[in-house]
Amino acid sequence: MAATDVTPLSAASAPDVQATFCSTLVDQWLRLGVRHAVVAPGSRSTPMALALTERDDIAVHVVHDERVAAFTALGLAVTEPGGPRAAPALLLCTSGTAAANFLPAIAEAGLSEIPMIVLTADRPEELRGVGAPQTI
């Protein structure tokens, strides 16, 4: 391949960069033993949700209520082989108040030393402070 055939990183599209980043994170989490992901769907978290669903070696559980999703992830971590110190479940939602609904389960996980990886997507800076929804 000639040097002119390589696309510079600056010319890569934002969706391609996001997809590569998300896929790389999922690969690493799988290497570390993660086997479950709980997704409370939202448009901002779509790149990560797609990266998760593209893999056959992780079980993706879609739960539309964020509070229920968080406790589902907590339960999956507890029931994994090895008990409370088992591999964490991933917990994914979009931004703002969706993530705030995770707090009770996150508090319980922390106090019980149950591993959990919480992933949220943030609103762009230009949507903050202008009355856009879910920008907390």
SVG drawing of the C-alpha trace seen along z (x, -y; Angstrom):
<svg xmlns="http://www.w3.org/2000/svg" viewBox="-39 -29 43 49">
<polyline fill="none" stroke="black" stroke-width="0.4" points="0.0,0.0 1.4,-3.4 1.6,-6.1 -0.9,-8.1 -3.5,-5.3 -3.6,-5.9 -6.4,-8.2 -5.0,-10.6 -6.7,-10.5 -7.9,-14.1 -9.8,-13.0 -11.6,-10.2 -15.3,-10.7 -16.6,-11.3 -18.8,-8.2 -15.8,-6.0 -13.7,-7.4 -16.6,-6.8 -17.2,-3.3 -13.5,-2.4 -13.2,-3.9 -16.3,-2.0 -15.2,1.3 -11.8,1.0 -13.3,0.4 -15.6,3.4 -12.6,5.6 -10.8,4.5 -13.7,5.1 -14.2,8.6 -10.5,9.3 -11.1,8.3 -14.0,10.8 -17.1,8.6 -19.9,10.8 -23.1,8.7 -24.1,5.3 -27.4,3.6 -28.5,0.9 -31.1,-1.8 -31.3,-3.0 -30.9,-6.6 -29.6,-8.4 -26.4,-9.7 -25.3,-6.3 -26.0,-4.6 -22.3,-4.2 -21.5,-2.2 -24.8,-0.2 -24.0,0.8 -20.4,1.9 -21.9,4.0 -24.5,5.7 -22.0,6.5 -20.3,9.0 -21.4,12.5 -19.4,12.9 -21.3,10.4 -25.0,10.7 -26.8,7.4 -29.9,6.8 -32.1,3.9 -34.1,2.3 -36.0,-0.9 -36.4,-2.1 -33.0,-3.4 -33.6,-2.6 -34.6,1.0 -31.6,1.2 -29.2,0.2 -30.6,2.8 -30.5,5.4 -26.8,4.7 -26.2,5.0 -28.0,8.4 -26.0,9.7 -22.8,8.8 -23.9,10.6 -25.0,13.8 -21.9,14.2 -19.7,17.1 -17.6,16.0 -20.2,14.0 -19.9,10.3 -16.3,10.1 -17.2,11.4 -16.8,9.5 -18.8,6.2 -21.7,5.7 -21.7,2.7 -24.5,0.3 -25.2,-2.2 -27.5,-5.1 -27.7,-8.4 -27.1,-11.7 -28.7,-13.8 -31.5,-12.6 -31.2,-9.1 -27.9,-8.7 -29.3,-10.2 -31.7,-7.3 -28.7,-4.9 -27.7,-6.4 -29.5,-4.1 -28.1,-1.0 -24.6,-2.6 -24.7,-3.4 -25.7,0.1 -23.0,1.5 -20.4,-0.7 -21.4,0.1 -21.6,3.8 -18.3,3.8 -20.1,5.2 -18.3,4.2 -20.2,2.2 -19.0,0.1 -21.3,-2.8 -21.3,-4.4 -23.1,-7.6 -23.1,-9.8 -22.9,-13.6 -24.7,-16.4 -22.5,-18.6 -21.3,-21.8 -23.4,-24.0 -26.6,-22.3 -25.8,-23.2 -27.4,-26.2 -29.8,-26.9 -32.8,-24.9 -32.1,-21.7 -33.6,-18.6 -31.5,-16.3 -28.5,-18.6 -27.7,-18.2"/>
</svg>
